[in-house]
Amino acid sequence: MLSFGCLMATLLMVGCTGSKVTSPTLDEVFTSRRSIRAYEPGKTITEDQVRELLLATQNAPSWANQQPSKYYVAIGEEKRNAVLELIGGNKERVANAPVLIVSTFETGKSGFFRGTPVDATGDLWGAYDNGLSNAYLILKARAMGFDTLIMGMRQADDLRTLFSIPASETILAVIALGYRAEEPRIPVHRPLDEVVTFY
Ligand SMILES: Cc1cc2nc3c(=O)[nH]c(=O)nc-3n(C[C@H](O)[C@H](O)[C@H](O)COP(=O)(O)O)c2cc1C
């Protein structure tokens, strides 16, 4: 039987027998992904690894393939420190995360045809697409052995200035990327029958 540490190592694709490297299954990715609020200090993630992660988001579906999601990656120390000041009480939680990613979506694309919203949903479709893209991001991150925290608590106006984000984009989440330094608790999930109706 695998020890807990060994199981985690396997999930992180390090393997316990020395040379054998195993990829986590999709279910393992789903169940081992949690919002992480403490990160290992001193561990780095390369730009190439972040590129691989963001490439995975391009497989996400989007409204009429509009692909409205955009990402601003703070991987250098100066930008990363600047972002840390713009996420309120999240600062302590992600202080040791080596990468902070701001996600936005271009407005007036998803949900629009020739500049006119096709229905009352309007730019909510852009937010929908960005959420889908971010879901791919956090799951791919887990599959690569990383951990994440999506943060809605952030100062969007200051982030816009910091990254020169145009007014045509809506700033949604900041996503921390790093290595877990805590074993998170699994949150209580609502019973399926409370949220699903079969007919
Ligand atoms: C849109 C969104 C915004 C969030 N904002 C924050 C945040 O600012 N700070 C934080 O610690 N967690 C934040 N979270 C994480 C949620 O609290 C977390 O996903 C939820 O409690 C379920 O836990 P789990 O992700 O471990 O399954 C956010 C999650 C989402 C999807």
The ligand as an ORCA input file, in Angstrom:
! r2SCAN-3c Opt
* xyz 0 1
  C     -14.224     33.040     -8.886
  C     -13.516     32.575     -7.635
  C     -12.971     33.508     -6.766
  C     -12.253     33.093     -5.631
  N     -11.638     34.024     -4.840
  C     -10.874     33.608     -3.806
  C     -10.102     34.542     -3.058
  O     -10.049     35.733     -3.347
  N      -9.371     34.064     -2.013
  C      -9.334     32.738     -1.668
  O      -8.641     32.370     -0.718
  N     -10.055     31.828     -2.375
  C     -10.797     32.222     -3.433
  N     -11.476     31.296     -4.198
  C     -11.372     29.861     -3.875
  C     -12.684     29.293     -3.324
  O     -12.853     29.747     -2.007
  C     -12.603     27.760     -3.413
  O     -12.564     27.380     -4.758
  C     -13.787     27.069     -2.738
  O     -13.781     27.319     -1.345
  C     -13.774     25.549     -2.957
  O     -12.553     24.979     -2.494
  P     -11.610     24.149     -3.462
  O     -11.182     25.079     -4.583
  O     -10.457     23.715     -2.630
  O     -12.394     23.015     -4.009
  C     -12.157     31.700     -5.339
  C     -12.716     30.766     -6.229
  C     -13.362     31.192     -7.375
  C     -13.875     30.156     -8.353
*
